[in-house]
């Protein structure tokens, strides 16, 4: 038996739920493997600590009877109209939940809306940076009105990011107006 199998079945072993053949394999492995033996001991100590620290709640004398009554009340047969109404309500609740998930930050729509523009800004900023590096070799300080040509990539990338940010603000405002 491998260590992975032992770890998966260790709780069944400790609760005497293994077949005799598996139990024998488990005990053979535990006798040979110090790591699994230590793991088994740690689980036994944890189980003992949890058993000592957690008190089992005491149920009332009529608990079984009350539980049976509640189960009986919940399992009454619904009329066709009640079933249709329950189905409609569950469907509406499901669709509302789906809509909330789709519009939320982690829904596909929300992820696309929140991530696509920053990704585009990065791509366009990088492209602008690469293109302006080539341009700076051909531009002189005089053609820029005294501006240092080494600042041109920074200015271009900043302009692109600003433009993408303004477009996103416009899109978000349009989205909020449409709600």
N, C-alpha and C positions, 0 to 999 in steps of 0.2 A: 504494500500500500504506500502511495506517495505522501509527501508532507501536505500537499494541497488537498488530497482526499481526506486525510486525517483531520485537517482544520475544518473542512466542511462537515464532517460527521462527528466531531468531538462532543458536541452537545447531546447528540443521540446516544453516544457511548455513555456519557455521564448519567443520562436518564434511563439507561438500560432498555433502549428501544431498538437496538441492532439485532439482526439475526445472529445465531451462534457462530456461523462462518465468518461474518463481518466482524463480530466482536473479537474473535480469535486473531484475525488479521490486524485489527486495531491494537490489541494488546501486544502483539509481536512488534509492531512498528513503534509503539510507545516504549517498549523495553530497549529498542535499538537506537532511538532518536532522542537525544537530550533536548533538542529545541522543541519538539512536539510535547515532550514530557513536561517541560517548563510551561508551555502554553496551556496544557491541561490543568496544571496546578494553579496557574493564574486564574483560569476560569472557575475552578472550584473555590478559590478564595473570594472571587468576586460574587459568586452565587451565595456563599455563606454570608458575606457582608450585606448583600441586598436582602437576604432572608431575615437577617437580624435587624436591619434598619427599616424595613417596610412592614407595617402592620396590616394584616388582612382585615378588611372591613367586615363588621358583623351585620348580617342581613336580618331584617325583621322576620318574625315568625310567619307572617302572612305574605312574604315576598313572592313566593311561587304562585300563590293564588292571584295576587294583584298583577303579576306579569302575564299570567294566562289570560286574565280579563282584558288587559290592554292589547294583547295580541289579537284576541277575539274581536275587539272593537275595531281595530285597524284593518281587519281582513273581511269586513262585510262586503257583500256584493253590491257593486255600483250599478245604477241604472244606465241605460244607453246615453241619456242626456248628460248625466254626471261624468261618465267616462269621456264623452266628447269634450265637455268643458275642461276637465282636468288635462286632457291631451292638448287642447288649445292653449291653456295657461302654461304648460310645460314647454310647448313649442315657442311661445312668445318669450319666455324666460331664456330659453336656449339661444334664440336669435339675438336677444339683447346682449347676452353674454358674449356671443361671437362678435357682435359689433364693437363692444367695449374692447375685446382682445385685439381686433383689427385696427382700432384707432389708438390703442395704447402704445407706449414707447417700445415695448418688446414685440408687438405684432409686426407682421411683414410690412404693412403700410407705414407704421410708425418708424420702423427701422430704416426703410427706404427714405422717408421724409427727413429723418434726422441725420442719416449718414451719407446720403448721396451728394449733398451740396458740399460738405467738408471734403469729401473724397475728390470731387471735381475741383475744388479750390486748390487742393494739394497738387493734382495732376497739372492743372493750368499754371499754377505757380512754378512748378518744376519746369514745364515747357518754356514759360516766359524767361526763367532764369537761364536755361540753356541757350535760347535764341539771343538773349541780350548779351550773353558772354561773347558770342560771335560778333554782335554788332559793336561792342565796345572797342574792338580792335580797329574798326573803321571810323569811329567817331572821335573827334578831337574835343578838347575842352572848350574850344571856341564855338563849335557848333552847338554845344549845349548851353551856351550863354554863361560860360565860366564854371559850370558844374563839373565836378570830378567824374570822369567816365566810369570809375569803379563803383559809383553809387547807382548807376543805371539798372543793374539787375535787381537791387533791393527795391528801388522805386517801382519797377515794372511788376515784380512779384507782389508788392503791397497793393498796387492798383488792381491787379487781377483779384486778389483776395477780397478787397473792398467791394469790387463789383459783384462778385459771387455772393458775398454777405448781404448786399443790398437786394439782390434778386431773391435770396431766401427770405428776407424780411417781407418783401412784397408778396411772395407766395404764401407765407404764414398768415399775413394779414388777410389775404383773399380767402384762405381756408377758414379763418375764424369768422369772417363775414358771412360765409356760406352756411354756417351751422345754425 
